[in-house]
Amino acid sequence: MSPYAAARLIGDALDLRHRLPLLWARILAGEVRPWIGRKTAEATREPVC
């Protein structure tokens, strides 16, 4: 895995845990697939200029 890909994975996990806690809980409960959570975190993240 490249450093860029690893940074994105970590960023998605942190976004889910801290910005989207209800979605994070559903992922942990097995109700939502992790790739859907990652796509949601990416789509709701503010763009970096």
Buried (B, 14 or more C-beta within 10 A) or exposed (E): EEEEEEEBEEBBBEBBBEEBEEBBEBBEEEEBEEEEBBEBBEEEEEEEE
